[in-house]
Amino acid sequence: MTRRHGYASLAAIVAVVVVVSTAIYLGVSRSADGEQDTLAGSGGGAKNPAAPASTASWVSSWSASPVGGEPGTAARGLAGTSLRNLVHTSVGGSGARVTLSNLFGRGPLTISHASLALAAGPDSATAAPGTMRRLTFRGSPRFVIPVGRQVVTDPVRLAVPHDADVLVSTYSPAPAGPVTYHPHARQTSFAARGDHTENPDGTPYTARTDHWRYVTALDVLTQTANGTVVVLGDSLTDGISSTPDANHRWTDFLAERLRTENGAPRYGVVNQGISGNRILTDGLGRPTFNPSGLSRFERDVLGRSGARAVVIVLGVNDILRTPHQTDPARMAEGLRELTRKARERGLRVIGATLMPFKGHRGYQDTLENTRRGLNNEIRAGRVFDAYVDFDKAVRDPYDWRRLRPEYDSGDHLHLSDEGYQRMAQSFNLAQLRKGTEPARL
C-alpha cells in the first residue's frame, strides 16, 4: 500500500468514527436514574425529527415535583382523556424532551400518543402554527411507563424560546390510576375527552385544572445556558399565594434576573417546591405522599439535567406542622445532610433563612425561638456554602417577627407577588458561582 493510499484509508476510518459518534450523541439520552432509556430519531417520522447535532447540552428549563396520586383517580386514572399541561420555560433551546412519571400509579400506564407544542398565547390550549411535534419513546408513539417509574421521551427538533408557554399533551386509552400529579400549580392546564393530543386546536380542551399531571420535566438542548439552578422548597417556593397564570413565583423572578442582568450566570431555574414540604418528616402512604426534602433530594435535585447549583428554602413546615420541630439543631443537621449530598455531585449549595410568620394561626413564641435559632446557625456559615437572607429582606422593620405588610398575602405566612419579587431581588447572583469558601460542616 502506498503512503497516499494509507492516508486515504485512515481518513475514511476517521470519517466513519465521526459519523457513528454523532449518531450516538443524537440518539442516546439518559433517564433520571441513569439508564439509557431513550433513542431519538428512529420510527418517529416527519413529526418527530431528531435533535440537531451541536455543541449544545441538555438543561432543565422547567420542572415540577410529583407530589402524590390525584384523589378520585385510583380506579381508572384518566383513561380516554387527553391531558394538555401548560408549562413555562426559564431558558430556551433548539430541541426538547419531556419526562413523564407514573410514580404513584398502581399499574402500568399506557401512553398511546403524546405531543409537544408552543402555546399560541397566554393561558391557551391552542398550539402555535407549525410547532406541533409528536413525542415518542425509543421511536414508538405508544409506550408503557411501569409502576413507580418515569420515562424521558426522545428528543424533538423545535425552537423553544425562553420565558415561553409550552403545551405537553398525553392520551392514555386504558384505566391506570391513580394519576401522578402536582397540585397547586398556579397555572391552568387543560383536558379533553378523546384523543386530541396532536390537534393544534384548543377548542376540544374545555376542562380546566390547576394540576400538572404526569409531566415532571422539560429539558431543552441549548447553547446559551450553562446549566440550571434547582430550587428545593415548600409552598413559599411553589408560589401558593402568587397570582395564577402570571408566573409570579419567586423562582420566575429569579429566572428573569438570570436571563437579563449583565454578568449573571446563564442558568435556567427549575422549581421543585411542594406545598407543606418539610426537611425531616415524610407524608403518609407508599410511595410517600409529599416526601421530605431528605427523601426526595436524589430524585428532585440530583436527577435534574444540567444541575449546577441548588437553593434550599425549607424548614418553616417542620416548625409549624404537628408534631412541631422545636430543636433548631436537628433541623440544621438535616440541612447539612442535603449540603453534603449536593457537594458529592459537585453542586453549589445556597440556603435561605426562614421568613417570619407572626400573626399566622400556628404562631407560638416557642416556635419563633426555633426559627431564630435555625437562622442564627445559617448566618454563622455552618449549614450551607452560602445563604440568602430572605428573613431580613421581607420582615417588618417595626416587628421582626412579622412580614412587612406589603409583602404579606394576608395569612401572615405566604407572600404577595411583590413579596416574591423582593425575594428574587435580594438574591446575590454571584453566590451561584463556585469559588467562595464552602460551609464549615
N, C-alpha and C positions, 0 to 999 in steps of 0.2 A: 504494500500500500504506500502510495506517495504521501509526502507530508501534506500536500494540498488536499488529497482525499481524506487524510486523517482529520484535518481541521474541519472539513465539511461534515464528517460523521459525528465529530464531537459537538458541532453546532446543532446538528439535528437532535442529538440526545438531550442537550440543554433545552432546546425548544419544547420537546415533549415533557420534560420535567416541569417547565414553567406552566404549560397548559394544564397538566394534572394538578399542580399546586393551586392554580387559580380555581379549578373546578372544586377542589376540596374546600377552599376558602368560601366559595359561594354556596356550596351545598350543605355544609355541616354547621349547625349551631347546637348549643347545649341547653339542656333544661336546667332549672334552678338547682337540681340535686346532682348536676354534673354528668348525667348520662347523655350520650349522643342520641337525642330524641328526634331531631328534625333534619330532613333532607330537602333542600329547595330545588325548584326548577324541574321536577320530574312529574309529569302527569297533570300539571295544573292548566295547561292550555294557554290560550291568549289572555285569559282573565287572570292568570297568575304568573306574570313574568318574574324571573329571578331577580334578586337584588343585584345591583351593579357592582362590578369589581372596582375597588378603590383602596385608598389607604385609610378609609373611614373605619370607625369602630362602633360596636353596639353600646348604646347608652339608654338607660331607663328614662323615658320622658314623662311618664305618668304611671302611677301605681296606687292600689288600694289594698289594704289587708283583708283577707277573708275572715269574717267575724264568727259566723255560725251557720246553721241551717235555717232558711226562711220559714217562719211559722206558717202553717197551713199548706205546706208543700210536701209533707212527708210521704203521702200516699202516691201521688202521681207526678210530683215535681211540677213542671210547667209544659208537659207534653202537648204538642200541637200548637205551640205558641212561639212566634218569633219575638225575640228579645233584642231591642236596639239600644245598647248602652251608649251614652254620650260621655266622653272623657275629654279632658283638656290638657294639651301638651305644654311642657315647660321649655323644651328645645325641639328643633326640627331636624329633618334629615332627608335622605334620598330614598330610603326604604324603611319598611316597618315590619314588625312581627308582634304577635299577641300571645299572652299567657292566659289560658283558661283553666279553671280549677274545679275539681269535684271533691274537695277536701272533706266536706260534710255530708256527701251523698252516702247512701246505704247500699247502693247498687251501681253498676257501671252506667255511665252517662254517654249515650249515643248522640253525637252531633252529626246530622246528615248534611247540613250546609252552614257555612259561616262566611261573613264578609267584613270588609273594612272600607270606609269611605270618609272623605271630608264632609262635614256638615255644610249645608248650603247657607246657613245663617245661624245666629244665636238661638238657642232653645228650639232647634228644628230637627225633625226626624228625616228631612229630605236631604239626599246626598247632593253635593256639588257636582255639576255636569262633568263627566269624564273621569271621576275619581273612584268609582266602584271597583273593588278588587275582591275576587274570590279568595278565601283563606283555605289552605289545605294543611294536612299533616302527613309527612312522608309521601307527598304527592297526591294524596287522596282527599277529595272533598268530604268524604264520610269517614269518621273516626270515632273511637271509643276512648273515653277517659276513665281509667279504673277507679275504684273506690279509694278515696284518700290521696289521690294523685293529681297532677296537673300536666298539661302539655304546652309546649311552645310551638306555635304554628310555623310553617315555612315562611321565609321572608317574601315580601312582595315589593315590587318597584312602585314607589309612589312618593312624590314630592310632598312631604309633610311639613307644614310651616310650624314655627314656634308660636306659642300663645294662640293655639287654634283648637276648635272643637272637632273631634273625630268620632265617627259612629262605628261601633263594633256590634255586629248582629250575629245571632246564633239561632238555630232551629233544632229542636230535639223532637223526634217523632214518637218516642216511646216513653212510658212512665219511668221516671228515675228521680227519686227525692230523698231527702229534702234538697232544695236548691241552695248551693253555696252562695252567700251574699254578703254585701257590706251595706248596712243600713245607714241612715243619716248622711247621705252623700252630699246634701246641699246642692244637688244637681239633678235636673229632671232627665230621666230616661224613658223609654217607650216600649210598648208591647202591642202585638197584633195577632189575631187568630189566623192560623195557616202559615205557610212558608212564604215569607216576603223578604228573606234575607238579602237577595240580590235585586230587589225592587228599589230603584233610586227614589221613587215617590214615597213621601212620608205619610200620605193620606190614610193608608190602612192602619197606621200606628195610632189608634185612638186612645189606648190606655196609657196612663202616665204614672210614674213611680219615682220615689226618691231613693231607690235602692240601685246599687250596681250588682248585677247577677252574673256569676261565672267568671267574668273578666277581672283579672287582678293585676295586669301589667301591660303597658305598651312601650316597646323598645323601638328606637329609631337608629338607622345607620347614618352616622353623622361625621362630618369633617370639621365642624365648628365647635363642638363641645368636647371638653377633655375628660368628662366623666359626669357623675351625678352625686348630689347630696341627698342622703336618705334621712328623713326626719321621723323619729320614733316617738310617738306621743299618745295623748289621750284626747278627750273631747276638745280641749283647747287647741290642739293641732288639727283634729278632724274638722274644726270650724263650725261647731254645733250651733252657734248663735249668729253666724255670718249670714248675709243676705243670700237667699237661694239663687242659683243660676248667675251669680255675679262674679264668681272666682275671687272672693274676698277673704279667703282663709289667710292666715299669716304666711303660710308657705307660698301662696300665689304672689303675695307682695315681695317675698324674698326672691322668687324666681325672676320677677320683673327687674329687681335690682341687679341680679347677676347677669341678665341679658343686656342691660342698658348702661351701667356705670363704667366709666373708664377705669382700667386696672383691675376690675373684678375678675375672679376666676371664672372661666367659661364652663360652668357646670349646669346641668339640669337639676331639678328638685323633684323628689317624689315624696308623697305624703303617706306615711304609714301610721296615721293616727287612728285609734279605736276609742270611741266614747266609753268612759267608765274603766279604761285600762289602768292597771297597776304594775308596779315594778315586781312585786314579790308574789302576789296571790293570783292563781288562775280562777277562771269562772268554772261553771259546772259542765258536766257532760263528757262524752268520749266520742270523737275528739273534743277537746275542751272548747267551749263557747267562750269567746273573749279571753284567750290565753295571755298570761302575764308577759311583761317585757322580756324577762329572762327566758321564758318558754319559747317565744316567737322570734327571738333575735336572729337565729340562724336563717329562718325562713324569710323574714320580712326585711332584714337589713343585709346580711351577708349574701343572700340569694339574688340581690338586685344587680342587673347588668351595669357595669361601669362604675360601681360604687367607689368613691374616693374619700368621702367623709360622712360621718353620722352625727346628727344633732339629736340629743336625748332630752325630751321635755316630759318627764314622768315624775310622779310622787304624790300629787295632790289627792288622788283617789285612795292611795294607801292610807292617808291620814283621815279623809272624810268618810270613807265607807266602813261599814261594820264587817268584821271587828276592826276597830281603829288601830292603826300602827302608831304608837306613841314614842318609839325609840328611834331617833334620827340616825343612830349608829348602824342599826340594821338596814335601814334604807340606803345609807351611804355605801355600805358594803355591797348591796345588790347592784348599785350603780357602778361601783368599781369593777364588779364582775363583768358587766357589759363593756366597760372600757377595756378590760383585758382581752375579751373575746374579739373586739374590733381591732385592737393592736396586733393580734396574732395574724390578722388578714391584711395588715398594712393600712388600716383606715385611721384617719384623724378623728378625734372624738371631742365634740363641743357639747357641754351640758348647759342646762338652764336652771337658774334659781326659781323657786316656786313663788308664784304670784299670790297676793293677799286675797282673803275671802271673808273678812268680817262682814256681817250682815246676811250671809248665806244661812239657810236654815240649819245647816250642820255645824255652824261655827261654835267652838268652845275655846276658852282661854288656854286649856291644856294642849289643844291641837295647834293653836297658834304658836305655842312654845316649841312644838315639834317642827313646824315649818321653819321657824327661825334657826333652830339647831341645825337642820339639814342645810339651810342656806349658808350658815357660817362655815360649815365643813366644805361646801362647794367653793366659797370665796377664798378659803385658805389654800386652794390648789391641791387638795388631797383626794379628788374624785375623778376629774376629767383632765384632758390635755389643756383645755381652755374652757371658759364659761362665758355665757351671755347673761347679763343681769336683768332679766325680764321683771323681776320684783321691783327694782329701782326705777325701771322705765315706766311702769304703769301705776305705781302706788300713789295714793293721795298724799300730797306733801303735808297736809294737816293731820293725817292719821295713817301711819304706815301699815296699819292692819287692814286697810280698805283699798279698793280700786279707786283710781281717780274717776270722778263722776262721768266725764265724757267718754271714758273707756269702758264703762260698765254697761253690759247689755240689759241690766235690770234685775238679774238674780244674784248679783254681787259675787259671782264666780267666773262666769263666761264673759267674753269681751264683745264690744261693739265692733263694727267694721273699722272704725277709727282706732280702736284699741289694737286690733290685729295688725293694722298698718304700722302702728307705733312699735309693736314687737319686731317687725321686719326692719324698721328703720334703726332700731337700737342694736342690730346685729353687726358686729365688726367683721366684714367680709374677709379681711386679711387672715382671720383665725382659721379659715378653711384650708389655708396652705400649710404644708409641713415646714418645719424648721425652727419653731419655737420649742422651748423646753417642755417636755411631757410632764404629766402629773406625777407626784410622788406617791405611788400606791403602796 
